């Protein structure tokens, strides 16, 4: 815990959740052991432990380096993507899943999560590097070699949920040492693992940013891989509703009539009295891909991905200052509502 901002051993929040822990196995690359962390993400405070990735000498246990997934000062690369110096108190952006490494290159690959908190970024405006990114780090120095941010200013809990797959492929007749990262949003992001160059173009495309939650400023564009095609459904439209009979179709239309629908990366919204009850989104924070990850057949070059087809709606509330809450909004329901079973539910499709 030494040297990690706001980290206190055995510290728990008002829900008795451990604020910082290590729940996934470390990885050993050459003579270095590297680990991520689990940082509680049902936050009521804007302050949280940053999910720095830490490295140690595998023989002596001596601390070698920390990679700052959230900047430690205003001079670090990416600090300008945390507006109003929100890097000073923001946390998470942790690697809660597993890491991958290349012994020959001496690189470790970090699939990071969302910044504090998962579904509201009004206290951390900007793109928020290195949240929701794949980062290649030199194992000897702890310095960034290359990075790619898959979600700018994340609002959907689309953190990378699994270790990326290392594979050797042939592209246009040339061999490429590649890395493929599956994602909750249903994309596979594929790069040259030496240089970080995308194997196929990844386009920045405009997304729906308005209306948004008060205080929120969603990113105007998000990255969309052109290949391979998404491996699961993305977004929600009326065309997705069941239509086995006209009567069932009408029931489905009625079920979603009080919700906002839209494509992938549509900005979340609040429930309004007498109005819409939030924005349906698909995939949810549970994936498409999840911690189960993916597998590669090195002979055929096929990537196999277990995937979930789920949709959901995020419910927001303002946490009680009596329990330390200082966020404008957080997700879920107040503790009393969740314990009583009165938490609101989204439609089933």
N, C-alpha and C positions, 0 to 999 in steps of 0.2 A: 504493500500500500504506500510505501515511502515514495515521495515524489509525484504522486498522482493527485491532482487537485480535487478537493471536496470529497475524497474517499476516506471513510472512517470504517475501520474493521467492525463487522457485525452490525453496521448501521442499517436500520429498517425504517420504513415509512409508516404512516398511520394505518395502512392496511396490513402491516406486518410483513410487507414484501422486502426481501433483501435488496438494498440499493445497488450493491456491486458484488459480483461473484464471478467465478470461472466455471462454466458448465460444459464446455466442449474441450476435446483433447488438444494439446499443443502439437506442433509439428517440429521435427528436427531437420534442418538443412545444413549440410556440412557439420560444423562443430557448434551450431547455435540452436537453441530451443526457443521457439516463438509461440506466444499465445495471445488470444483475444480475450474478450470478457463479456459478461452479461450485465447490462445496466438496466435497472427497472424502468419500464417505459409507460406505465400507467401513472403519469406524473401529475401532481397538483402544483408543483413549483417549476419556474422557468430555469432554476439552477439544477444542474445534475453533474454527475461524474463524467468526464470525457472518456470515450472509449479508446484511449491510446493503446496501440499494440506494443507489447514489451518483449524484449529478447534478452537471453541469458547464456552465458558460456555453459555448454553441456557438461563439461567436466568439473569446473570449479564452482558453478552457480553464480559467478560474478555477473552483475548487471551490465549488459553491453550497450543497449540503446532503447529508446522509446520512439515510435513513430506517432506523430501527433495528428490524429484524424480530425481533431478540432484544434485550431492553432493555439499555441501557448502565449503568443505575443503578436503585436501588430505588424512586426517585420517579417513574419513567416509567410511562405507561399500560401495563398488562399485566404489570408486574413481579410482581404478586401471583399470577399464574398459573404462575409458575416457583417451586415450593415449595422451601424450604430455600436460597433465594437461588441456585438452580441457574443463573440467568441469568449469574452471574459467570464460568462456565467453558463453558457450553453454546454450541454454534454451529449451523451449517447454517441451516435456515429461509430458504434463499436462493431467489432467482428464477433458476433455471438455464435456464428456457425463455425465451420472449419476452414482451415487455410490449405493452400497448395504451394509446393515449392519445386524448384528446378535446381538440383545439385550441381549440374554442369555449368549453368549460367551463374549460380549463386544468387538466385532471386527467390523471394517469397512473395506470394500474391494474396492480397488482402481484400476480401469481399465485405464491404462495410454496410452499416445500417443507417437508419434515419436519425436526424438530429432531434433534440428535445423540442416538442414531443411529437409523437408519431403523426398526428392528424391536424395539428395547428401550429403554424409557423410564424404567427404574428409577432413573436418576441425574438425571432431570428431571421429577419428579412434578408434576402439575397440568395445566391445559389447554394451556399453552405458546403464548400469543400472541406473535407473529403467524405461527406456523407453520401450514402448510396452510390458508392464508386468502387471500381476495381483498381487497386493500386499495386504496382510492382515496386518492391523495395530491395535494395542491395543488402545482402545478408551480412556483409562485413561492416558497412558504414551506417546502415539504417536510413540511408537517403533514398528519396523517391527517384525511381528510374523513369517511370511513366505512369499515367493514370487516365482513367476514363470515368466520367460521372454519368450514370445512366438515368438519374432523375434529378432535375434541378429543383431545389427548394421543396423537398418531398412533403406531401400532404396525405399520402395514401398507405403508409407503412410498407412501401415497396423496397424494403432493404433486401440486399442479396442474401438468400437463405441457405446457400450451400457452397461448398468448396468448388472452385472452377475446375474444369477438366483440362488436363494437358494432353494434346494429341498432335501427331505429325501427319500432315495432309499434303495433298498436291493440288495446287491452284494454278490454272492456266499453264500446266506443264512444269511448274517449278515447285520444289519441296518447301514447305513452310512449317516451322515449329509454332504451332498454334495453341491458343488457350480459348476455351469456350465457357462462358458463364451463363447458366440458366437463371431465370428470374421469376419473381412472383407475378410480374405483369405479362408473362407468357412469351417473352422474347428470349432468344439466344444471342448474346453479344460475343462476337468472335474476333480475335485479334492475333496478330503476330506477337508471340509472347516475348520476343527479344526487343522489339521496337515499340510495341503498343499500337502500331498502325492497324486500323480495321481491315479484316480480310475482304469484306464487302462494304460498300458505302453505308454510313449511318447518317441519316438526314435529320436536321433540326426542323421540326414542323410546328406550326402554330397550333395551340390547344385552346380549349374553352376556359377562360379565366374569370368570367363574370356571368352572374353575380358570384360574390365570394363572401366568406365570413368576415364580419367587421374586424378591421385591423390587419387583415390578411392581404398579401400582394403575391399572387401566384406567378410563377415563371411563365413568360409569354410563349416559350417554345419548349419542346422536349425531344430527346433523341429517339429516332425510329430506325432500327436496322432494316435494310432492304432485303437482306438474306441472312439466314433462312427465314421463311415465313413464320409468323407467330404460331406456336404449337397449341394454343387454346383460344377460346373465345375472349374477346376484349370489348368492353363497353356494353351498354344496355340500350336497346331500342324496342319499340312495340313489335318489331318483326321477330323478336326472340320469344314472344309469348306463345303458350300452347294454343293450338287451334283444332283440337280433335273434333270438336263440334262447335257450331255457332254459339251455343249456350256457354260452353267452357271458355271460348274466346272472350265473350263478354265479361265473364267472371275474372279472367286474367287482366283485362283492360281496367276493370274497376279496382283490382288489387293494387295496381301501380299508379292509379290516377292522381294520388296525392303525393307522388314522388317525382323528383326531377330525374330525367334520363339523359344519357349522353355518351359520347365515345370515351375511349381510354384517356385518362388524365383530365377529365372534366372536373373543375374546381368543386370541392365540397361546399355545402350550404347548411345553414341552420334550419331546424324545424320552426315553422311559423304558425302561430295560432290562427286557425281558419285558412291556412295556406298550405304550401307544400311541406312535407315532413322530412326534408333532407334529400340528398342526391344518392341514387343507387349507383354502385360502382362494381365493376367486374373486370378482372379478378379482384378478390378481396385481399386483405393483408395476410391471409393464410395461403395465398398462391392460387393459381397455377402451380409452378414449381415451388417446393418447400424444402425443409431440411433434409428430405430424402435424396435430393440432388439428382444426378444423372450418371449414366454409365456409357463408356465408349467401347466399341469393338474395333481394335486397332487394325484388324485385317480388312474389314469392310468400310471403315470410316463412319459407321453409323453411330448416332448419338441417341440414347434411349432415355426418355424423360417421363417419370410418373407425374401426372398433373391433376389438379383439382379444378372443377368447373363450378365456382360459387359466386354468388353476388351478395351484396350487403349494403347497409346504410350506416353511416356513422352518426351516433347520437352525441350531442355536445351538452355540456353544462359548465357553469362557472363554479370552480371549487371554493369551498368555504374557507375564509381566512382563519377560522378557528382551528383548522387542522394544518395550518401553514400554507394554504393555497394562495398563490399570487399570479397564476396564469389567468388570462382573460377567459380562455376556454380550454377544457380538456375533454377527452372522449369517454364514452361509457355513460354510466348513470351514477348519481351520488350513492354512497355506500348503503344508506337506509333503503333506497329504492331497490337496489340489487338484492339485498338480503330479504326484502319482503316479497320479491317476485313481481314487483310493479314496473320493472324496467321495460321501456318501449321495445316493440319488436318490428322488424321490417316484413315485407310481404314474402310469401313463398311462391316460387315459380316452378 
